[in-house]
Amino acid sequence: MQSNPDADAPAMERGRQRDGVEFSLRQLSHFVAVAEEGAINAAAERLFMSPSAVAASITELERILGTDLCIRRRAQGVLLTPSGRLVLTRARALLGEAAELRYFVEGGVEAIVGPLEIGCYLTLAPTLLPGLLHEYEALHPGVTVNFVESAQDSLTASLRDGEVDVAILYDLGGLDEFERITLFRSRGYAFFAEDHPFASRDTVKLADLAREPLVLFDRPPSVDYVMAAFGAHGLVPTFRHRTSSYETTRALVARGTTYGILVQRPHNKRSYEGLPVVEKEVDPPMPVVPVVLAWSREHRLSPRAAAFVDLALSQHGQASHPPAPQGGTYVDPSRAV
């Protein structure tokens, strides 16, 4: 029995559509903008397009892919469908690969060019970023380096979304979804005003600290680190103040009869007001904290990011001391517990 060519035509056309790639990178970029902005109007402003043109582009992409990518809610923005969330991840990857191709052509075989987005935890940035950026930019002048200092949860979200290429973080758990390398390990310490009774001790007992008024640096993961250290010994600290600033924590302690617990040890042993800050080790010792460079498993490292990873390892690899060694305690990884 002969087939009817006219009846087979739609099926043949569908086959050609599946075998070929009918959507464009431009359509993918429009979809990513809508997903990230949460609304077509906001995406249109970002893309310098009309809302109707953006909406039409998304509609055509949905037709080509044969699935709804988002639910458009009047006056409430858009909501991604399960298919839309999957496509968003792949779209970002494809757009990234396309950009890498352009950077490769611009830079040639050997040169590294293009943008690099770095994230760094707030308290680590002042001591780690300056040296890294200074050397990196000297080695790779064709790279445009941008960085963001932020809290841990914000940085991990930026890694997932591809907003930053790599991030320097404390690894206190919750980073299993990311690739990461350890730069160095450090240990928390207590600190006091110069005239505090504990400032003259060689070490301070954790049980004694629990009865003293604490100025808590109340940002994750610092707050989790402090609470876990006390909780592991059945202790609960006595809170006097909570701050969201590393330097405010140090300044309040330097002024009064309180104490603080931090991990990062600056070279400067004075508060912003110029008052002395005295650092002391804790008995039993505070837990070891790895400082890591992390990146998403979902996004391939660009040549620019890979070069930054290599530089960070050369400057702060586990065989090296972390910055700010004065009065600090470097923990050899082979002896870390």
N, C-alpha and C positions, 0 to 999 in steps of 0.2 A: 504494500500500500504506500503510495507516494505521499509525502508530507506536503502540506499547504505552505508555500513560501510566505504568504501573507500572515498566516497564523504563527509561523515561527519567528517572524521579524521582531516582535516585542521581546521574546526570550533572548534572541541573539543580541539585541541592543542592550539588554540588561547585562549579558555576559561581557560585552565590550566595556560597559561602565565599571564593572567590577575589576576587570583586568587593567584598565587604565587608571590614571589619577586625574580626576576632573576638578577637584577643589584646588584652590591656590593658597600660597603662603599668606597672601593678603587677607583672604577669608579667615584663615586660622588666626591671624593677628587680631582681626576684628572680634572673633569669638573670645580670645583670651582677654581682650580689653573689657568686653561685656562681663565676663566671669569675674574679673578682678575688681571692677567698679561696682558690680551688683545692679547696674541699671543701664539701659540703652542710652538714655540721655547723657549720663555721666561719661559713658564710653565714647559717645559722639564728640563731646567736648575735648576729651583726651586725644582723639584721632583727628580732630579738626574736620569732621564730617557732619552731615545732617543726620538726625536720628532715623529718618526714614531710610537713608542709604545704609546705615549700619544694620537696621532691622532686616532690610532686604538681603544683605550679605549673609546674615545668620540664617535666614529662611532658605536661601539657596544652598548653603552648606548642609543644612539639615536634609534637604531634598537629595543632595548627592550622596550623603552618608546613609540615608534611609532610616533616620531615627531622630527623635526630638532631643535636642541638647539642653534646652532650658524651658521653663514655664514662665511666660510673661504675665505678670500680675499688674493690672492697672494701678498706677500710683504707689506700687509697692516693690518696684524693681523686678529682677528676674531671680528664679530659683533653678539651679542646675539639676537636671535629672541624673540618675545613676550613670547613664551613658555619657552625659555631659561631663561628669567628673572624670570619667576615664579618658574621654577625648581631650580634656583640658591638660592632663598630665602629658599625653603624647604630643599635643600641639605645642606645648612649651618646649619639649625636647626637639621637635622638628625645627621650630623657629631658632632654637639655639644652634642646631647643626648648620642651618642655613647661614647664620651670622658667622659661625666659625669658618665656613667656606670662604666668605668674603674677607675675613681677617687673614686667612691663609694666603689668599691671592695678593692682598695688599702688602703683607710682610715678606712674602717669598718663602723660601725653604727654611731659612735659619732664623729670621727675625721674629720676635714675639710682639704682636700688636693687638690693640683692642682694649675693651674695658675689663676691669677686675673689681668685684664688689666684695669687701671684707667686713665681717662682723666681729665685734670683740666685746666681751663682758665688761661692764662699766669699770670695775676696779682694776682690771688687768690692763686696760687700754693705755693708761699713762706711762707704764713701765715697759710694755711689750711693743706697742705699735710704733713709737718714734724710730727706734733702731731698725725695725723690720722695713718700714716704709722708706727710710733714708737709703738703705742698701738696695732694696728692690728697685726703686725708681732710677738709681744710678746704673743698675745692671740692665734694666729694660725700659729705656726712655720712650719706647713706642706704646707703652701700656698706660692707659688712663686709670689711675687707682682711686677708688672711692671707698670710704669706710663708714660704718655706723657703730656707735657705742650704745649698748642697750642692755636690758635685763635678759636673763637666761631664757625665759619662756618666749620672749619676743624674737630672740635670735634663732631659736629652734624652729619657730614658725616661719621665719624668713628663709631658713635653709630648706624646709619642706617645699615652700612655694617658689624656690629658685630666685628669690630676691637678692640673696647673697651667695657667693660661690663657696666661701669657706668661713668658718667662725672659730674664734678662740674662746673656749669655755672651760668652766670647772666641770669635771666628770664625777658627779655624785649620784649617778644612776639616772635612768630615763633617757639615755642616749643610744640605746641598742639599735635603733633604726638607722643610725648614721655610721658612715665610715669615719674612723678617727685614729690619730696617732698621738701618743703622749709626748709632750714637749719636756715637762719636768714634773716633779712631785714636790709638794710642800706640806706644811703642817700648821694648824691654827695655833694661836698664842693669845694670852691675855695681856692687856696693857692698862696703865694707870697714870694718874697725875704724879708728878715728881714727889709730892709730899704725902702720897697715899701710904698707909702703913705697910701694904703689901709690896711697895716699890723697892724696899730694901731686902726682900727675900730672894734667895737663889731661884727657887721655883715656888709656885703657888698650888695648893691643893684644890682640886675641882670641888670637893665638898665644902671648902671654905668659901669658894667663889659663889656657890649656890645661895649662900646667906647674904651676900653683898648685893647692893643695887646695881643692876646691869643696864647699860645703854645698848640696846639691840639694833644692829644694822638689819632692818626688817625688809630685806629683799631676797627673794630666792636666787640661788640656792643657799645663801649665807644663813638665813634664818633656819632652814632645815638642818644645816650642818651643826649649828649651835644646839638646837633642840635635841638632835640625835646624840650628840656628845654627852649631854647631861642625862638624857633618858637611858643611855646604855648602862649607867651606873645607878639608876633608880632615883635620880635627882631632878629637881625642877628649879630653874633660875628664878631670881627675884627681879622683876622688871621695874625700872625707874622711868626710862624713856624708850620710845621706838622712833627710829629715823629711817628715811629713804636715801640718805646720803652718807657715803663713806667718810668724807671729810667732816661732816657735821657730827658723826659719831665720835671721831677723834677729838674734835674741838670741845664737845660736851664733857668727855672724860678728862681732858687736860685741865678743865676748869673746876672740877668738883671732887667729890668723894666716891664717885662711881667707878666702874671699870667697863671695858669692852672686850669682845673677842672677834678677831679678824684673821684672815689667812694671808692676804697680800701685805707685804712688808715694804713700805716706801723707804727710799734712802733718807729722806728728811724725817728726823725723829721729833719734829715739833708740829703743833697744830697750825692752822691758818693764822691764828693770833700770835704765833711765836712761842707758845708755851710748851715746855718739854713733855714728851710722851715716853713712858718707860715700858718696854716690852719684857714679858716674862714667860718662860715655858711653864706648862701646866702638868701636874702630876695627878692621875695617870695622863700620859701624853694624849693630846688631841688626835683625832684620826688623820691619816694621810689623805691628801687631796691631789688627784692628778689634774694637771692643766693640759688640755688637749686641743688639737686643731681638728675640726670636724667638717664633713661635707655630706651631702645627700647621696644615697645610693641610687636614687632615681635620676640624677643628673651627672653625666660624665664630666670629669674634670677637664676644663679647657687647658691648653698649653700654658696660659697665663697663671691659672690657679695651681697647676702642677709645679710651675717654677716657684710659686710662693711657698708651697709645701716644702720643697727642697730647701729653700732659704731658711724657713722657720726651723727645720731640723738641724741645719748647720749652725744656726745661732743658739738654739735653745734645746738641742737634742738631749736625751736622758743622761748623756755623759757630761753635760754642761751644768753649771750652776745657773739658777734663775737669776734675773736681775735683782737688784737691791739686796746684796748679800750682807750688808752691814747690820749686825744684830739679828740677822735672820738665820733660819735653820734650813739648810738644804738636805733633803732626804735622798740618799742614794737609792735608786730603784731596786737594786739587788738586796737591800736591807729593809725595804718598805714593808709595813705590815698593815 
